[in-house]
């Protein structure tokens, strides 16, 4: 793929309203992935089942989203991105209503599967719609819109779910999606441009089967490792998923009309998302999971106080957002990625040193900084991954990226839970109730350094055309 460049189309024009619409649908999809956590006891009481049984509704949703992403790329090419994106919003909205009126756990789980089908199409197809209509010079601004749902939803989910459950009922977690979905559907009809469909495009059934089975197995396995049961079965499922994806890779590289083109990995700036970028997303995805547990189990705080403190991460995400694009344009992608990963690793290590006696303003300031560094790194990875991708490869690159994001989100929770188990009986820095959390945060800090190492191998002018940073004789960023 030597010299591959994302050539701006003559009709490309930056559309902030379209990007905002897509971001809003992403927020609904990401939020519904974890928002049920605080509502599980209420749902269990209403359905007269054990709380642990309700976890299947979350797993069913996450697995469906992950497994549906590979097919969504083909659907957008075959039937047109506008048609599939609008269909995705409609399916998600109707499924949300069915979730709210479900009379038992079985119907709620089936409705969550339907909701996952809609979510699986919204994320990659929505991104594709925005990327195709955005000139490369405006890619940083576009990704700034698309990144915030992934940053904010995991942090806000416990607060949103807790508020609805406490002051209304768990049904409102789903009912709120109905008016939002209707508004998004009408806006999509107006804002999403019509694009030609490829009626002759055939579906790669072998590639689809291997990919969806592999991705689904990885998500189920990671969910299992993140639980409290034996790790033998989840490990076997993970191995099966890895083998299926290995077979899928072999097939996709030799097939005449593959489900998606794996040659996108030949571009170094895109490959960064599956190496350092994957590690970065995985580690920071563990923070919204570990922090509330640390504050409640380790410090003895109540859920409200814990949630209010974790909101500092949200404030840091939002506060730094206006400066993210100028920072990337001033220093370039490589420097920003190295800084963001090092700074995040430092905040993880600092979180591991917290105790119940640490002044609360100091904890708040630490989480504020952690949120800011998190936002900078997220935005940089989201932008640089498409810097050298040609238009014909956008659907494949987009589908691969969306799948990796889903795996990283699930992997962060699973790895965080695994570290808590490993350090459960290890006395670190005096032991105590917070000892396991110290070990988990320090392990995550070390893992984050792997992302730093990967970013150091990028060319210093990587993605310069997207960042619009003035350089002399910039080298190609592939390799």
C-alpha positions in Angstrom: 0.0 0.0 0.0 2.9 2.4 -0.7 2.0 6.0 -0.8 -1.7 5.4 0.0 -3.5 8.6 0.6 -7.0 9.5 1.6 -7.9 11.7 -1.4 -10.6 14.3 -0.7 -13.6 13.9 -3.0 -14.8 17.0 -4.9 -18.1 16.9 -3.1 -16.5 16.4 0.4 -17.8 19.1 2.7 -17.5 19.2 6.5 -21.0 18.9 8.1 -21.0 19.5 11.8 -24.7 18.8 12.2 -24.3 15.3 10.6 -21.3 14.5 12.8 -23.3 15.6 15.9 -26.3 13.4 14.9 -24.0 10.4 14.4 -22.3 11.1 17.8 -25.7 11.3 19.5 -26.7 7.9 18.2 -23.3 6.5 19.3 -23.9 7.9 22.8 -27.2 6.0 23.0 -25.5 2.8 21.8 -22.5 3.0 24.1 -24.6 4.1 27.1 -27.0 1.2 26.8 -24.0 -1.2 26.9 -23.4 -0.6 30.6 -26.2 1.6 31.9 -28.1 -1.5 33.3 -25.4 -2.1 35.9 -27.0 -0.1 38.7 -30.5 -1.2 37.7 -29.8 -5.0 38.0 -31.2 -5.4 41.5 -34.4 -3.6 40.6 -34.9 -5.6 37.5 -34.2 -8.8 39.4 -36.8 -7.9 42.0 -39.5 -7.1 39.4 -38.9 -10.3 37.5 -38.4 -12.4 40.7 -35.0 -13.8 39.6 -31.5 -13.7 41.0 -29.5 -10.5 40.3 -26.8 -12.7 38.6 -29.3 -13.9 36.1 -30.0 -10.4 34.9 -26.3 -10.1 33.7 -27.4 -12.1 30.6 -29.2 -9.0 29.3 -25.9 -7.0 29.3 -23.9 -9.9 27.8 -26.5 -10.5 25.0 -26.4 -6.8 24.0 -22.6 -6.6 23.9 -22.2 -9.8 22.0 -24.8 -8.9 19.4 -23.2 -5.5 18.8 -19.7 -7.1 18.4 -20.9 -9.8 16.1 -23.0 -7.5 14.0 -20.3 -5.0 13.2 -18.6 -7.1 10.4 -21.9 -7.6 8.5 -22.9 -3.9 8.8 -20.0 -2.8 6.6 -21.3 -5.1 3.8 -24.9 -4.0 4.3 -23.9 -0.3 3.9 -22.0 -1.1 0.6 -24.8 -3.3 -0.7 -27.9 -1.3 0.2 -26.5 2.2 0.8 -25.2 3.8 4.0 -28.2 6.2 4.4 -30.7 3.4 4.2 -28.9 1.2 6.7 -28.2 4.0 9.1 -31.8 5.0 9.2 -32.9 1.3 9.6 -30.4 1.0 12.5 -31.9 3.9 14.3 -35.4 2.5 13.8 -34.5 -1.0 15.0 -32.7 0.4 18.1 -35.6 2.7 19.0 -38.3 0.0 18.6 -36.2 -2.5 20.5 -35.7 0.0 23.3 -39.5 0.3 23.7 -39.8 -3.5 23.7 -37.2 -3.6 26.5 -39.2 -1.2 28.6 -42.4 -3.1 28.3 -40.9 -6.6 28.7 -42.8 -8.6 31.3 -40.1 -11.1 32.0 -36.3 -11.7 31.7 -36.6 -13.8 28.6 -38.4 -11.1 26.6 -36.1 -8.5 28.0 -33.1 -10.5 26.8 -34.5 -11.0 23.3 -35.3 -7.3 23.1 -31.7 -6.5 24.1 -30.5 -8.7 21.3 -32.7 -6.7 18.9 -31.3 -3.5 20.4 -27.8 -4.8 19.8 -28.6 -5.5 16.1 -29.5 -1.8 15.7 -26.5 -0.7 17.7 -24.2 -2.9 15.6 -25.3 -1.0 12.4 -25.4 2.5 13.9 -21.7 2.6 15.0 -19.7 1.7 11.9 -22.2 2.9 9.3 -22.6 6.2 11.0 -18.9 6.7 11.2 -18.6 5.8 7.5 -21.2 8.4 6.6 -19.2 11.1 8.4 -15.8 10.0 7.1 -16.9 9.9 3.4 -18.2 13.5 3.6 -15.2 15.0 5.5 -12.2 16.4 3.8 -8.9 15.2 5.3 -8.1 18.7 6.5 -11.3 18.6 8.7 -10.8 15.0 10.0 -9.6 16.2 13.4 -12.8 18.2 13.9 -15.0 15.3 12.7 -13.4 12.8 15.1 -13.6 15.3 17.9 -17.4 14.9 17.6 -17.3 11.1 17.2 -15.0 10.4 20.1 -16.9 12.0 23.0 -19.6 9.2 23.2 -17.0 6.6 23.9 -15.4 8.8 26.5 -18.4 9.9 28.4 -20.9 7.0 28.2 -18.9 4.6 30.4 -18.4 7.3 33.1 -22.0 8.6 33.0 -23.7 5.2 32.8 -23.7 4.4 36.5 -25.0 7.9 37.3 -27.7 7.8 34.6 -28.8 4.3 35.5 -28.8 5.1 39.2 -30.8 8.3 38.8 -33.6 6.7 36.6 -33.8 3.6 38.9 -33.9 5.7 42.1 -36.3 8.5 41.1 -38.4 6.8 38.4 -37.9 3.1 37.5 -35.5 1.0 35.4 -38.0 1.1 32.5 -37.0 4.7 31.9 -33.5 3.7 31.0 -35.1 2.4 27.8 -38.0 4.7 27.4 -35.8 7.7 27.1 -34.4 6.3 23.9 -37.8 6.4 22.2 -38.1 10.2 21.7 -34.4 10.5 21.1 -34.5 7.8 18.5 -37.5 9.3 16.7 -35.8 12.7 16.6 -32.5 11.0 15.3 -34.4 9.1 12.6 -36.1 12.3 11.3 -32.8 14.2 11.4 -31.0 11.3 9.6 -33.6 11.5 6.7 -32.7 15.1 6.3 -29.0 15.2 6.9 -27.5 11.9 5.7 -26.7 12.2 2.0 -27.9 9.6 -0.5 -25.1 7.4 -1.8 -25.1 4.8 -4.5 -25.5 1.1 -3.5 -23.6 -1.7 -5.1 -26.3 -4.2 -6.0 -23.8 -6.6 -7.4 -21.7 -6.9 -4.2 -21.7 -10.5 -3.0 -21.5 -11.5 0.6 -18.5 -13.4 1.8 -20.3 -16.1 3.8 -17.1 -17.9 4.9 -15.4 -14.7 6.1 -18.6 -13.6 7.8 -19.1 -16.9 9.7 -15.5 -17.1 10.9 -15.4 -13.4 11.9 -18.7 -13.2 13.7 -18.0 -16.5 15.6 -14.5 -15.3 16.5 -15.6 -11.9 17.7 -18.6 -13.2 19.5 -16.4 -15.9 21.3 -13.9 -13.3 22.4 -16.6 -11.1 23.9 -18.3 -14.0 25.7 -14.9 -15.2 26.9 -13.9 -11.8 28.2 -17.3 -11.4 29.9 -16.7 -14.7 31.6 -13.3 -13.8 32.8 -14.7 -10.6 34.2 -17.2 -12.6 36.2 -16.7 -14.5 39.4 -16.9 -18.0 38.2 -14.2 -20.5 37.0 -11.9 -19.2 34.3 -11.6 -22.6 32.5 -14.7 -22.3 30.3 -14.1 -18.6 29.4 -10.5 -19.4 28.6 -11.6 -22.2 26.2 -14.1 -19.9 24.6 -11.3 -17.3 24.1 -9.1 -19.9 22.5 -11.9 -20.9 20.1 -12.5 -17.3 19.2 -8.8 -16.6 18.6 -8.6 -19.7 16.3 -11.7 -18.6 14.4 -10.2 -15.1 13.8 -6.9 -16.7 12.7 -8.9 -18.7 10.2 -10.8 -15.6 9.2 -7.6 -13.7 8.6 -6.2 -16.5 6.3 -9.5 -16.6 4.3 -9.9 -12.8 4.0 -6.4 -12.5 2.6 -7.0 -15.1 -0.1 -10.6 -14.5 -1.0 -11.5 -12.8 -4.2 -14.2 -10.7 -2.7 -13.5 -10.7 1.1 -15.9 -9.4 3.7 -13.3 -6.6 4.3 -9.8 -6.0 3.1 -7.1 -6.8 5.7 -4.5 -5.0 3.7 -5.5 -1.9 5.6 -3.0 -3.1 8.2 -0.2 -2.4 5.8 -0.7 1.3 6.6 1.3 2.1 9.8 -0.9 4.8 11.0 -4.0 2.5 10.8 -2.1 -0.4 12.3 -1.4 1.7 15.4 -5.1 1.3 16.4 -4.7 -2.5 16.6 -1.4 -2.4 18.5 -0.8 0.6 20.8 -4.3 2.0 20.3 -5.9 -1.3 21.4 -3.8 -1.4 24.5 -4.6 2.2 25.2 -8.4 1.8 24.9 -8.3 -1.5 26.9 -6.5 0.0 29.9 -8.5 3.2 30.1 -11.7 1.2 29.8 -10.8 -0.4 33.1 -10.9 2.9 35.0 -14.7 3.4 35.1 -14.9 -0.2 36.4 -12.2 -0.1 39.0 -12.7 3.4 40.5 -16.3 2.9 41.8 -15.3 -0.5 43.3 -12.2 1.1 45.0 -14.3 3.9 46.5 -17.1 1.7 47.7 -15.3 -1.6 48.7 -11.9 0.0 49.6 -12.9 3.3 51.1 -16.4 2.4 52.3 -18.1 5.3 50.4 -21.7 5.1 49.4 -22.7 4.8 45.7 -23.7 8.5 45.4 -20.4 9.8 46.8 -18.5 7.3 44.7 -20.4 8.3 41.5 -19.9 12.0 42.2 -16.1 11.5 42.6 -15.9 9.5 39.4 -17.6 12.3 37.6 -14.3 14.2 37.8 -13.1 12.0 34.9 -16.1 13.2 32.9 -15.3 16.8 33.7 -11.7 16.3 32.6 -12.9 14.7 29.4 -15.1 17.7 28.6 -12.8 20.4 29.9 -9.8 19.5 27.7 -11.9 18.8 24.6 -11.6 22.4 23.1 -7.8 22.2 23.4 -7.4 18.7 22.0 -7.3 19.6 18.3 -4.9 22.6 18.8 -2.6 20.4 20.8 -2.4 17.8 18.1 -1.9 20.4 15.4 0.9 22.0 17.5 2.9 18.9 18.5 1.8 16.2 16.0 0.3 12.8 16.5 3.4 10.9 17.7 4.3 13.4 20.5 0.7 13.6 21.7 0.2 9.8 21.7 3.5 9.3 23.7 2.5 12.0 26.2 -1.1 10.8 26.6 0.0 7.2 27.3 2.8 8.2 29.7 0.6 10.6 31.6 -2.3 8.1 31.8 0.1 5.5 33.1 1.2 8.0 35.8 -2.4 8.7 36.8 -3.1 4.9 37.1 -0.1 4.4 39.3 -1.2 7.4 41.4 -4.7 5.9 41.7 -3.0 2.8 43.1 -1.5 4.9 45.9 -4.8 6.3 47.0 -6.2 5.5 50.4 -9.2 6.3 52.5 -7.2 9.0 54.2 -6.2 10.8 51.0 -7.7 14.3 50.9 -10.7 14.3 48.6 -9.7 17.4 46.7 -6.5 15.7 45.8 -8.4 12.6 44.5 -10.7 14.9 42.5 -7.7 16.7 40.9 -6.1 13.3 40.0 -9.2 12.0 38.3 -9.7 15.4 36.6 -6.2 15.0 35.1 -6.8 11.4 34.2 -9.9 12.3 32.3 -8.0 15.0 30.4 -5.2 12.7 29.3 -7.8 10.1 28.4 -9.6 12.5 26.1 -6.4 13.6 24.4 -5.3 10.1 23.6 -8.7 8.9 22.4 -9.0 11.9 20.0 -5.5 11.3 18.6 -6.0 7.6 17.9 -9.4 8.2 16.4 -7.9 10.7 14.0 -4.6 9.2 13.0 -6.0 5.8 12.1 -7.6 7.1 8.9 -4.8 9.5 8.0 -3.4 7.4 5.2 -6.4 5.3 4.2 -7.6 5.7 0.7 -11.4 6.1 0.1 -11.9 2.6 -1.3 -10.5 1.1 1.9 -12.7 3.2 4.3 -15.4 0.6 4.8 -12.9 -2.1 5.7 -10.8 0.1 7.9 -14.0 1.4 9.6 -15.4 -2.1 10.3 -12.1 -3.4 11.7 -11.7 -0.3 13.9 -15.3 -0.5 15.3 -14.7 -4.2 16.1 -11.5 -3.5 17.9 -13.2 -0.7 20.0 -15.8 -3.1 21.1 -13.2 -5.8 22.1 -11.1 -3.2 23.9 -14.1 -2.0 26.0 -15.0 -5.5 27.1 -11.4 -6.4 27.5 -10.8 -3.5 29.9 -13.4 -4.7 32.3 -12.3 -8.3 32.1 -8.6 -7.6 32.6 -9.4 -5.2 35.5 -11.5 -7.9 37.2 -8.7 -10.5 36.5 -6.1 -8.3 38.1 -8.3 -7.8 41.2 -8.5 -11.6 41.5 -4.7 -12.0 41.1 -3.9 -9.4 43.8 -6.8 -10.3 46.1 -4.5 -12.2 48.5 -1.4 -10.1 48.0 -0.5 -7.5 50.6 0.8 -4.4 48.8 2.0 -1.3 50.6 0.7 -2.5 54.0 -2.2 -4.6 52.7 -5.7 -3.6 53.8 -9.0 -3.5 52.0 -7.5 -1.5 49.1 -4.6 -3.8 48.4 -6.1 -5.6 45.4 -7.0 -2.3 43.8 -3.5 -1.0 44.2 -2.2 -4.1 42.4 -4.8 -3.7 39.6 -4.1 0.0 39.0 -0.3 -0.6 39.0 -0.7 -3.5 36.6 -2.8 -1.3 34.3 -0.1 1.4 34.5 2.5 -1.1 33.3 0.2 -2.3 30.5 -0.3 1.3 29.4 3.4 1.6 28.9 3.1 -1.0 26.0 1.1 1.7 24.2 3.9 4.2 24.8 6.5 1.8 23.3 4.3 1.3 20.2 3.8 5.1 19.7 7.5 5.7 19.9 7.9 3.6 16.7 5.7 5.9 14.7 7.4 8.3 12.3 7.7 11.8 13.9 5.5 13.2 11.0 2.9 10.5 11.1 -0.5 11.9 10.0 0.9 15.3 9.3 -1.6 15.9 6.5 -4.5 15.4 8.9 -3.0 17.3 11.8 -2.1 20.1 9.3 1.2 20.5 11.2 3.8 22.3 9.0 6.8 20.0 8.4 9.7 20.0 6.0 10.0 17.0 3.7 7.6 14.7 5.6 8.3 11.0 5.2 5.6 8.5 4.5 3.9 7.1 7.5 3.5 3.6 6.3 5.8 0.8 7.3 
